[in-house]
């Protein structure tokens, strides 16, 4: 599902930046049952390569240990992650829902998180990697695509109004489609209403791609039809030019009056624009057909994203799985058996997050999103379940440029880790991290930076507003109190 607009500048160091196989006898390192191979896995960080499951699992576990404060010593990470294959295994074997699929992964949570699993106070959310099969209009398989399902405030509600098991859909290749009935119409400037109409019948989005189904007609009285390739679209305050145009069949024309003039003309087909990472999928797409001011008024095409069937399937399965985990756990007696059953089980908050401009970075977008939420303490993650879609969308989620920089840093950090393993004669990453504070700092810096801090600060600002709204307090005073408390606690990077 290529979304590339321009050739992407190579920011990821070449494989030669890490010691070659001949120079390094340490070919594999292991961290908490997750391993990375120097030859087989590292090539998946090259430009144009897909992030594989081994690297995803390794980096998430490393992030769980290094991104949270004192994460290496935490009994459980604030964001639980059960592995890149968890969702696929949950659904295998003809499972019809999350309850029946639970048998496929019955011990996964206990093995990774211990007794009590998700419902302890030190776990604020569950991150699930979803590997979706994309299909075209004919239902043909067009490839696999990673996106993140993030569940907040796990467990049954402590009160009827408490939002629990709230699922966020974070997808860097969002799809949306809307048909206009009647078609959205505009007219050539200065022409008669019926002489030169242009209409849009459909607008669809797939990541950074915009596809518009259009039809323009002219009777020749004002000359040839304007070139659709001169059209301009504005999305999220940015203008984009030079669409690819595909007309259905040959351009149709008939002679004008008495054999003169341009005659009747028809442009019927599709326009394809490529946007950038920051353009929102939902909302207004302003089309100036033929160029600025050529047709009036500009067409303001509204696209509203809604949950699709697959997203509802994911939400239903994951909530069914959590329901079964709760019913089997010791904490089940603390709440009515019907507490979780009464919650809608197929709803989610579909967020308009930045989109990937490349064909292969969906896994890295998902990984970066996990790194961001790993900065947040469990109480904040649980409270975030109350946030509106608008508040969540307003957070500074990663853009394409952030992903390119993160890949560079992760590649460099992984090279340093292999070198440290070679020098120490030890392939156990946990041993290396506990022995070497400088290595811990270096690896943590490969996962979080100023952009990550901006995300955490934005969530903290929302948290202050939320507390003030609930308590009727003053936001400035609450923010000052929190800064003083954080300073007195002596927070450190590691």
CORCOR-V911712 format. One record per backbone hydrogen bond with DSSP energy under -1.0 kcal/mol. NH is the residue of the N-H (numbers start at 1). CO is the residue of the C=O. Records with the same first field share a line. If there is no record, write none. Layout:
BEGIN
NH->CO ; CO
END
This chain:
BEGIN
17->14
18->15
24->20
27->25
29->36
30->427
31->34
34->31
36->29
38->27
41->37
42->37
44->41
45->42
46->43
49->46
56->52
57->53
58->54
59->55
60->56
61->57
62->58
63->59
64->60
65->61
66->62
67->63
71->68
73->70
80->125
86->83
89->85
90->86
91->87
101->97
104->101
105->102
108->105
111->107
112->108
113->109
114->110
117->114
119->116
123->120
124->78
125->78
126->151
127->80
128->149
130->147
132->145
134->143
136->140
139->136
142->134
145->132
147->130
148->170
149->128
150->168
151->126
152->166
153->124
162->159
165->153
166->152
168->150
169->349
170->148
176->205
178->203
180->201
184->200
186->198
187->296
188->196
189->294
191->188
195->192
196->192
198->186
199->215
200->184
201->213
202->213
203->178
204->211
205->176
206->209
207->174
209->206
210->273
211->204
212->271
213->202
214->269
215->199
216->267
217->197
218->265
223->220
230->227
231->228
232->288
233->240
234->286
235->238
238->235
240->233
244->272
246->270
248->268
254->264
259->256
260->257
265->218
266->252
267->216
269->214
270->246
271->212
272->244
273->210
275->208
279->276
283->303
285->301
286->234
287->299
288->232
291->288
294->291
296->187
299->287
301->285
303->283
312->308
313->309
314->310
315->311
316->312
317->313
318->314
319->315
320->316
321->317
322->318
323->319
324->320
325->321
326->322
327->323
328->324
332->329
334->331
335->332
339->336
342->338
343->340
349->167
351->169
353->351
355->277
356->172
365->361
366->362
367->363
368->364
369->365
370->366
371->367
372->368
373->369
374->370
375->372
376->373
381->377
382->378
383->379
384->380
385->382
386->383
387->384
392->388
393->389
394->390
395->392
397->395
403->399
404->400
405->401
406->402
407->403
408->404
409->405
410->406
411->407
412->408
413->409
414->410
415->411
416->412
417->413
418->414
419->415
420->416
421->417
422->418
423->419
424->420
425->421
426->421
429->30
432->428
433->429
434->430
435->431
436->432
440->436
441->437
442->438
443->439
444->440
445->441
447->444
448->444
453->449
454->450
455->451
456->452
457->453
458->454
459->455
460->456
461->457
462->458
463->459
464->460
465->461
466->462
467->463
468->464
469->465
470->466
471->467
472->468
478->474
479->475
480->476
481->477
482->478
483->479
484->480
485->481
486->482
487->483
488->484
489->485
490->487
491->486
END
